[in-house]
Amino acid sequence: MEEDQIIGIWDVFKEYIPEKNKDTAANHFVDFLVGQDIESSVLQGLVGYDTHLDDAIELVLGDEVEEEEEEDYSHDDDEDY
Protein backbone atom coordinates (compact mmCIF):
# COMPACT_ATOMS: atom_id res chain seq x y z
CA MET A 1 0.00 0.00 0.00
CA GLU A 2 1.34 3.42 -0.89
CA GLU A 3 1.36 6.60 1.15
CA ASP A 4 -1.42 8.31 -0.85
CA GLN A 5 -3.71 5.30 -0.37
CA ILE A 6 -3.08 5.27 3.38
CA ILE A 7 -3.77 9.01 3.64
CA GLY A 8 -6.93 8.58 1.57
CA ILE A 9 -8.24 5.90 3.92
CA TRP A 10 -7.41 8.00 6.99
CA ASP A 11 -9.14 11.04 5.45
CA VAL A 12 -12.34 9.09 4.81
CA PHE A 13 -12.64 7.81 8.36
CA LYS A 14 -11.23 10.67 10.44
CA GLU A 15 -14.20 12.89 9.58
CA TYR A 16 -16.48 10.48 11.45
CA ILE A 17 -14.27 10.16 14.53
CA PRO A 18 -14.89 12.56 17.41
CA GLU A 19 -11.84 14.73 18.14
CA LYS A 20 -11.35 13.17 21.58
CA ASN A 21 -11.02 9.70 19.97
CA LYS A 22 -8.74 10.55 17.04
CA ASP A 23 -5.52 9.72 18.90
CA THR A 24 -6.80 6.27 19.79
CA ALA A 25 -8.12 5.71 16.28
CA ALA A 26 -4.79 6.78 14.77
CA ASN A 27 -2.94 4.38 17.07
CA HIS A 28 -5.19 1.51 16.02
CA PHE A 29 -4.85 2.47 12.34
CA VAL A 30 -1.05 2.55 12.51
CA ASP A 31 -1.03 -0.75 14.41
CA PHE A 32 -3.20 -2.20 11.64
CA LEU A 33 -0.77 -0.92 9.00
CA VAL A 34 2.17 -2.48 10.83
CA GLY A 35 0.21 -5.73 11.00
CA GLN A 36 -0.19 -5.54 7.23
CA ASP A 37 3.62 -5.37 6.89
CA ILE A 38 3.70 -1.73 5.80
CA GLU A 39 7.38 -0.78 5.92
CA SER A 40 8.61 1.81 8.38
CA SER A 41 9.87 3.96 5.49
CA VAL A 42 6.27 4.26 4.23
CA LEU A 43 5.10 5.20 7.72
CA GLN A 44 7.86 7.81 7.94
CA GLY A 45 6.63 9.23 4.64
CA LEU A 46 3.25 9.93 6.26
CA VAL A 47 4.74 12.13 8.97
CA GLY A 48 3.69 15.74 8.61
CA TYR A 49 0.26 15.07 7.14
CA ASP A 50 -1.83 14.74 10.30
CA THR A 51 -0.80 15.35 13.90
CA HIS A 52 -2.77 12.34 15.17
CA LEU A 53 -1.04 10.03 12.69
CA ASP A 54 2.31 11.67 13.48
CA ASP A 55 1.98 10.83 17.16
CA ALA A 56 0.90 7.24 16.43
CA ILE A 57 3.73 6.72 13.95
CA GLU A 58 6.28 8.18 16.36
CA LEU A 59 5.04 5.81 19.03
CA VAL A 60 5.38 2.77 16.75
CA LEU A 61 8.70 3.77 15.22
CA GLY A 62 10.08 4.67 18.66
CA ASP A 63 9.19 1.18 19.89
CA GLU A 64 10.81 -0.30 16.80
CA VAL A 65 14.06 1.61 17.40
CA GLU A 66 14.11 0.53 21.06
CA GLU A 67 13.66 -3.13 20.07
CA GLU A 68 16.53 -2.88 17.58
CA GLU A 69 18.75 -1.32 20.25
CA GLU A 70 17.86 -4.09 22.69
CA GLU A 71 18.70 -6.74 20.07
CA ASP A 72 22.03 -5.06 19.33
CA TYR A 73 22.84 -4.93 23.04
CA SER A 74 21.98 -8.57 23.61
CA HIS A 75 24.30 -9.62 20.78
CA ASP A 76 27.13 -7.61 22.30
CA ASP A 77 26.78 -9.59 25.53
CA ASP A 78 27.65 -12.80 23.70
CA GLU A 79 31.06 -11.61 22.55
CA ASP A 80 34.20 -12.91 24.25
CA TYR A 81 36.91 -10.44 25.10
MARBA-3410 file (N, C-alpha, C, O; in Angstrom, 1 decimal):
81
0.8,-1.2,0.0,0.0,0.0,0.0,0.9,1.2,0.0,1.9,1.3,0.7 ~ 0.5,2.2,-0.8,1.3,3.4,-0.9,0.8,4.5,0.0,-0.3,4.5,0.5 ~ 1.7,5.5,0.2,1.4,6.6,1.1,0.0,7.3,0.8,-0.8,7.6,1.7 ~ -0.2,7.6,-0.5,-1.4,8.3,-0.8,-2.7,7.5,-0.6,-3.7,8.0,-0.3 ~ -2.6,6.2,-0.7,-3.7,5.3,-0.4,-4.0,5.3,1.1,-5.1,5.4,1.6
-2.9,5.3,1.9,-3.1,5.3,3.4,-3.7,6.6,3.8,-4.6,6.6,4.7 ~ -3.2,7.7,3.3,-3.8,9.0,3.6,-5.2,9.1,3.2,-6.0,9.7,3.9 ~ -5.5,8.6,2.0,-6.9,8.6,1.6,-7.9,7.8,2.5,-9.0,8.3,2.8 ~ -7.4,6.7,3.0,-8.2,5.9,3.9,-8.4,6.7,5.2,-9.5,6.8,5.7 ~ -7.3,7.2,5.7,-7.4,8.0,7.0,-8.4,9.2,6.8,-9.2,9.5,7.7
-8.3,9.9,5.7,-9.1,11.0,5.5,-10.6,10.7,5.5,-11.5,11.4,6.0 ~ -10.9,9.5,4.9,-12.3,9.1,4.8,-12.9,8.9,6.2,-14.0,9.3,6.5 ~ -12.1,8.2,7.1,-12.6,7.8,8.4,-12.5,8.9,9.4,-13.3,8.9,10.3 ~ -11.5,9.7,9.4,-11.2,10.7,10.4,-12.4,11.7,10.6,-12.6,12.2,11.7 ~ -13.1,11.9,9.5,-14.2,12.9,9.6,-15.3,12.4,10.5,-16.1,13.2,11.0
-15.4,11.1,10.7,-16.5,10.5,11.5,-16.1,10.2,12.9,-16.8,9.6,13.7 ~ -14.8,10.5,13.2,-14.3,10.2,14.5,-14.3,11.4,15.4,-13.7,12.5,15.0 ~ -14.9,11.4,16.5,-14.9,12.6,17.4,-13.4,12.9,17.8,-12.6,12.1,17.9 ~ -13.2,14.2,17.9,-11.8,14.7,18.1,-11.2,14.0,19.3,-10.0,13.7,19.3 ~ -11.9,13.8,20.4,-11.4,13.2,21.6,-10.9,11.7,21.3,-10.1,11.2,22.1
-11.4,11.1,20.3,-11.0,9.7,20.0,-10.0,9.5,18.8,-9.6,8.4,18.5 ~ -9.6,10.6,18.2,-8.7,10.5,17.0,-7.4,10.0,17.4,-6.8,9.3,16.6 ~ -6.8,10.3,18.5,-5.5,9.7,18.9,-5.6,8.2,19.0,-4.7,7.5,18.5 ~ -6.6,7.7,19.7,-6.8,6.3,19.8,-7.0,5.6,18.4,-6.4,4.6,18.1 ~ -7.9,6.2,17.6,-8.1,5.7,16.3,-6.8,5.7,15.4,-6.6,4.7,14.7
-6.1,6.7,15.5,-4.8,6.8,14.8,-3.8,5.7,15.2,-3.2,5.1,14.4 ~ -3.8,5.5,16.5,-2.9,4.4,17.1,-3.4,3.0,16.5,-2.5,2.2,16.1 ~ -4.7,2.8,16.5,-5.2,1.5,16.0,-4.9,1.4,14.5,-4.6,0.3,14.0 ~ -5.1,2.5,13.8,-4.9,2.5,12.3,-3.4,2.2,12.0,-3.1,1.3,11.1 ~ -2.5,2.8,12.7,-1.1,2.6,12.5,-0.7,1.1,12.9,0.1,0.5,12.2
-1.3,0.6,14.0,-1.0,-0.7,14.4,-1.5,-1.7,13.3,-0.9,-2.7,13.0 ~ -2.7,-1.4,12.7,-3.2,-2.2,11.6,-2.2,-2.2,10.5,-1.9,-3.2,9.9 ~ -1.7,-1.0,10.1,-0.8,-0.9,9.0,0.5,-1.7,9.3,1.0,-2.4,8.4 ~ 1.0,-1.7,10.5,2.2,-2.5,10.8,1.8,-4.0,10.7,2.7,-4.7,10.2 ~ 0.6,-4.3,11.1,0.2,-5.7,11.0,0.1,-6.2,9.6,0.1,-7.4,9.3
-0.1,-5.2,8.7,-0.2,-5.5,7.2,1.2,-5.5,6.6,1.3,-5.5,5.3 ~ 2.2,-5.4,7.4,3.6,-5.4,6.9,4.0,-4.1,6.1,4.8,-4.2,5.2 ~ 3.3,-3.0,6.4,3.7,-1.7,5.8,5.1,-1.4,6.4,5.3,-1.4,7.6 ~ 6.0,-1.1,5.5,7.4,-0.8,5.9,7.5,0.5,6.7,6.7,1.5,6.5 ~ 8.4,0.6,7.6,8.6,1.8,8.4,8.9,3.0,7.5,8.6,4.2,7.9
9.6,2.8,6.4,9.9,4.0,5.5,8.6,4.6,4.9,8.5,5.8,4.7 ~ 7.6,3.7,4.7,6.3,4.3,4.2,5.6,5.0,5.4,5.1,6.1,5.1 ~ 5.7,4.5,6.6,5.1,5.2,7.7,5.8,6.5,7.9,5.2,7.6,8.2 ~ 7.1,6.6,7.8,7.9,7.8,7.9,7.4,8.8,6.9,7.5,10.0,7.1 ~ 7.1,8.3,5.7,6.6,9.2,4.6,5.3,9.9,4.9,5.0,10.9,4.3
4.5,9.4,5.9,3.3,9.9,6.3,3.4,11.1,7.3,2.5,11.9,7.4 ~ 4.5,11.1,7.9,4.7,12.1,9.0,4.6,13.5,8.4,5.2,13.8,7.3 ~ 3.9,14.4,9.1,3.7,15.7,8.6,2.3,16.0,8.0,1.9,17.1,7.7 ~ 1.6,14.9,7.8,0.3,15.1,7.1,-0.8,15.3,8.2,-1.7,16.2,8.0 ~ -0.8,14.6,9.3,-1.8,14.7,10.3,-1.2,14.5,11.7,-0.4,13.6,11.9
-1.5,15.4,12.6,-0.8,15.3,13.9,-1.2,14.1,14.7,-0.3,13.5,15.4 ~ -2.4,13.6,14.5,-2.8,12.3,15.2,-2.0,11.1,14.6,-1.5,10.3,15.4 ~ -1.8,11.1,13.3,-1.0,10.0,12.7,0.4,10.2,13.1,1.1,9.2,13.3 ~ 0.9,11.4,13.1,2.3,11.7,13.5,2.6,11.1,14.8,3.6,10.4,15.0 ~ 1.8,11.3,15.8,2.0,10.8,17.2,2.0,9.3,17.2,2.8,8.7,17.9
1.0,8.7,16.5,0.9,7.2,16.4,2.1,6.6,15.8,2.6,5.6,16.2 ~ 2.6,7.2,14.7,3.7,6.7,13.9,5.0,6.8,14.8,5.8,5.9,14.9 ~ 5.1,8.0,15.5,6.3,8.2,16.4,6.3,7.1,17.5,7.4,6.6,17.8 ~ 5.1,6.8,18.0,5.0,5.8,19.0,5.5,4.4,18.5,6.3,3.8,19.2 ~ 5.0,4.1,17.3,5.4,2.8,16.8,6.9,2.7,16.3,7.6,1.8,16.6
7.3,3.8,15.7,8.7,3.8,15.2,9.7,3.9,16.4,10.8,3.3,16.4 ~ 9.3,4.6,17.5,10.1,4.7,18.7,10.2,3.3,19.3,11.3,3.0,19.7 ~ 9.1,2.5,19.4,9.2,1.2,19.9,10.1,0.3,19.0,10.8,-0.5,19.5 ~ 10.0,0.5,17.7,10.8,-0.3,16.8,12.3,0.0,17.0,13.1,-1.0,17.0 ~ 12.7,1.2,17.2,14.1,1.6,17.4,14.6,1.0,18.7,15.7,0.5,18.8
13.7,1.1,19.8,14.1,0.5,21.1,14.3,-1.0,21.0,15.3,-1.5,21.6 ~ 13.5,-1.7,20.2,13.7,-3.1,20.1,15.0,-3.4,19.4,15.7,-4.4,19.7 ~ 15.3,-2.7,18.3,16.5,-2.9,17.6,17.7,-2.6,18.5,18.7,-3.4,18.4 ~ 17.7,-1.6,19.3,18.8,-1.3,20.2,18.9,-2.4,21.3,20.0,-2.8,21.6 ~ 17.8,-3.0,21.7,17.9,-4.1,22.7,18.5,-5.3,22.0,19.3,-6.0,22.7
18.1,-5.6,20.8,18.7,-6.7,20.1,20.2,-6.5,19.9,21.0,-7.5,20.1 ~ 20.6,-5.3,19.5,22.0,-5.1,19.3,22.8,-5.3,20.6,23.9,-5.8,20.7 ~ 22.2,-4.8,21.7,22.8,-4.9,23.0,23.0,-6.4,23.5,24.0,-6.8,24.0 ~ 21.9,-7.2,23.2,22.0,-8.6,23.6,23.0,-9.3,22.8,23.6,-10.3,23.3 ~ 23.3,-9.0,21.6,24.3,-9.6,20.8,25.7,-9.3,21.3,26.6,-10.1,21.2
25.8,-8.0,21.8,27.1,-7.6,22.3,27.5,-8.4,23.5,28.7,-8.6,23.8 ~ 26.5,-8.8,24.3,26.8,-9.6,25.5,27.4,-10.9,25.2,28.1,-11.5,26.1 ~ 27.2,-11.5,24.0,27.6,-12.8,23.7,29.1,-12.8,23.3,29.7,-13.9,23.1 ~ 29.7,-11.7,23.0,31.1,-11.6,22.5,32.1,-11.9,23.7,31.9,-11.5,24.8 ~ 33.1,-12.6,23.3,34.2,-12.9,24.3,35.3,-11.9,24.1,35.6,-11.5,23.0
35.8,-11.4,25.2,36.9,-10.4,25.1,38.2,-11.0,25.5,39.2,-10.3,25.5
END
